Amino acid sequence: VMPRSPQADEVDETCDGETPVIMVVAGRTLDRAQMGKYAQALAQSGLCPKARGYYLNNPRPIRHLEGNPHADDVALMVRFPSECAALTFWNSDEYECQRSHFESINRIVWGGHRF
C-alpha cells in the first residue's frame, strides 16, 4: 500500500524495486456489461504486461466456504515483480483513463501485498 503524505492528493512515490507484490482487487461489480467492456479494453491495452504484471486468478470464486456473498462479489490478484512495477502500472496515464471508467461500475478496494 502506498504511504500517503499529509496532503490527501499527494502520493509518496518511493517504492521497493526488489520484492514481488500482489495487487488485490476485491469488491462488487455494479454493471456486468460495462465491466466486460473495461476488462476487454484493459487486456487489449497491454498495460499489465508492460509493467511486467500478470493475473493469478479468475475473479469469480468456484466455491464459497463461508458466509453468503453477493453473486457480483469478485476478487482478483495481479502479481508484479516489485512495488515499483505495480506503481508504474497504477500511475500510468493510460491506466488513469481506464481506472476512472472502472470506478464508476464497481465498488472496489485496491491493495498491494508483499510475499
C-alpha positions as a Markdown table, in Angstrom:
| # | Residue | x | y | z |
|---|---|---|---|---|
| 1 | Val | 0.0 | 0.0 | 0.0 |
| 2 | Met | 1.4 | 3.4 | -1.0 |
| 3 | Pro | 2.1 | 5.7 | 2.0 |
| 4 | Arg | 0.1 | 8.9 | 1.9 |
| 5 | Ser | 1.5 | 12.3 | 2.6 |
| 6 | Pro | -0.2 | 14.8 | 4.8 |
| 7 | Gln | -2.0 | 16.2 | 1.7 |
| 8 | Ala | -4.6 | 13.6 | 0.6 |
| 9 | Asp | -3.9 | 14.1 | -3.1 |
| 10 | Glu | -0.2 | 13.7 | -2.9 |
| 11 | Val | 1.2 | 10.2 | -3.0 |
| 12 | Asp | 4.7 | 9.2 | -1.8 |
| 13 | Glu | 6.3 | 7.7 | -4.9 |
| 14 | Thr | 9.1 | 5.9 | -3.1 |
| 15 | Cys | 8.9 | 2.2 | -3.6 |
| 16 | Asp | 10.6 | -1.2 | -3.2 |
| 17 | Gly | 12.1 | -2.2 | -6.5 |
| 18 | Glu | 13.2 | -5.7 | -5.4 |
| 19 | Thr | 10.4 | -7.5 | -3.6 |
| 20 | Pro | 7.5 | -9.0 | -5.7 |
| 21 | Val | 4.0 | -7.8 | -4.8 |
| 22 | Ile | 0.4 | -8.9 | -5.4 |
| 23 | Met | -2.2 | -6.3 | -6.1 |
| 24 | Val | -5.5 | -7.5 | -4.7 |
| 25 | Val | -8.7 | -6.1 | -6.3 |
| 26 | Ala | -11.8 | -7.0 | -4.3 |
| 27 | Gly | -15.3 | -5.7 | -4.3 |
| 28 | Arg | -18.7 | -5.8 | -6.1 |
| 29 | Thr | -19.3 | -5.3 | -9.8 |
| 30 | Leu | -22.2 | -2.9 | -10.2 |
| 31 | Asp | -22.6 | -3.2 | -14.0 |
| 32 | Arg | -21.5 | -6.5 | -15.6 |
| 33 | Ala | -21.8 | -5.4 | -19.2 |
| 34 | Gln | -19.6 | -2.3 | -18.6 |
| 35 | Met | -17.2 | -4.4 | -16.6 |
| 36 | Gly | -16.8 | -6.8 | -19.5 |
| 37 | Lys | -16.0 | -3.8 | -21.8 |
| 38 | Tyr | -13.5 | -2.5 | -19.2 |
| 39 | Ala | -11.8 | -5.9 | -18.9 |
| 40 | Gln | -11.6 | -6.2 | -22.7 |
| 41 | Ala | -10.2 | -2.7 | -23.1 |
| 42 | Leu | -7.6 | -3.3 | -20.4 |
| 43 | Ala | -6.5 | -6.6 | -21.9 |
| 44 | Gln | -6.2 | -5.0 | -25.3 |
| 45 | Ser | -4.1 | -2.1 | -23.9 |
| 46 | Gly | -1.3 | -4.4 | -22.8 |
| 47 | Leu | -0.8 | -2.3 | -19.7 |
| 48 | Cys | -0.4 | -5.1 | -17.2 |
| 49 | Pro | 2.3 | -6.9 | -19.3 |
| 50 | Lys | 4.1 | -3.6 | -20.0 |
| 51 | Ala | 4.5 | -3.3 | -16.2 |
| 52 | Arg | 5.6 | -7.0 | -16.0 |
| 53 | Gly | 2.4 | -7.9 | -14.2 |
| 54 | Tyr | 0.1 | -10.9 | -14.8 |
| 55 | Tyr | -3.2 | -12.2 | -13.4 |
| 56 | Leu | -3.1 | -15.0 | -10.9 |
| 57 | Asn | -6.8 | -16.0 | -10.8 |
| 58 | Asn | -10.2 | -15.7 | -12.3 |
| 59 | Pro | -12.0 | -13.1 | -10.2 |
| 60 | Arg | -15.2 | -15.2 | -9.7 |
| 61 | Pro | -15.0 | -17.9 | -7.0 |
| 62 | Ile | -15.6 | -21.5 | -7.8 |
| 63 | Arg | -16.9 | -22.2 | -4.3 |
| 64 | His | -17.9 | -20.3 | -1.2 |
| 65 | Leu | -16.7 | -21.9 | 2.0 |
| 66 | Glu | -18.2 | -19.4 | 4.5 |
| 67 | Gly | -20.8 | -16.7 | 4.5 |
| 68 | Asn | -23.3 | -15.7 | 1.9 |
| 69 | Pro | -21.6 | -13.4 | -0.6 |
| 70 | His | -23.4 | -11.5 | -3.3 |
| 71 | Ala | -23.2 | -13.0 | -6.8 |
| 72 | Asp | -21.3 | -9.9 | -8.1 |
| 73 | Asp | -18.6 | -10.0 | -5.4 |
| 74 | Val | -15.2 | -10.5 | -7.0 |
| 75 | Ala | -11.5 | -10.8 | -6.0 |
| 76 | Leu | -8.7 | -10.6 | -8.5 |
| 77 | Met | -4.9 | -10.9 | -7.8 |
| 78 | Val | -2.2 | -9.4 | -10.1 |
| 79 | Arg | 1.4 | -10.3 | -9.5 |
| 80 | Phe | 4.1 | -7.6 | -10.2 |
| 81 | Pro | 7.8 | -8.2 | -9.9 |
| 82 | Ser | 8.1 | -5.2 | -7.5 |
| 83 | Glu | 6.1 | -2.4 | -5.8 |
| 84 | Cys | 7.7 | 0.0 | -8.3 |
| 85 | Ala | 6.3 | -2.1 | -11.2 |
| 86 | Ala | 2.9 | -2.0 | -9.7 |
| 87 | Leu | 3.1 | 1.7 | -9.2 |
| 88 | Thr | 4.2 | 2.1 | -12.8 |
| 89 | Phe | 1.0 | 0.3 | -13.9 |
| 90 | Trp | -1.2 | 2.2 | -11.4 |
| 91 | Asn | 0.1 | 5.7 | -12.2 |
| 92 | Ser | 0.4 | 5.4 | -15.9 |
| 93 | Asp | -1.5 | 7.9 | -18.0 |
| 94 | Glu | -3.1 | 5.0 | -19.9 |
| 95 | Tyr | -4.4 | 3.3 | -16.8 |
| 96 | Glu | -5.7 | 6.6 | -15.3 |
| 97 | Cys | -8.2 | 6.7 | -18.2 |
| 98 | Gln | -9.2 | 3.1 | -17.6 |
| 99 | Arg | -9.4 | 3.5 | -13.8 |
| 100 | Ser | -11.8 | 6.4 | -13.9 |
| 101 | His | -14.2 | 4.3 | -16.0 |
| 102 | Phe | -13.7 | 1.3 | -13.8 |
| 103 | Glu | -14.5 | 3.2 | -10.6 |
| 104 | Ser | -17.9 | 4.1 | -11.9 |
| 105 | Ile | -19.0 | 0.5 | -12.4 |
| 106 | Asn | -17.6 | -1.2 | -9.3 |
| 107 | Arg | -17.2 | -0.8 | -5.6 |
| 108 | Ile | -13.6 | -2.0 | -5.2 |
| 109 | Val | -10.8 | -1.9 | -2.8 |
| 110 | Trp | -7.2 | -2.0 | -4.1 |
| 111 | Gly | -4.2 | -3.1 | -2.1 |
| 112 | Gly | -0.7 | -4.2 | -2.6 |
| 113 | His | 0.8 | -7.1 | -0.6 |
| 114 | Arg | 4.4 | -8.3 | -0.4 |
| 115 | Phe | 5.1 | -12.0 | -0.3 |
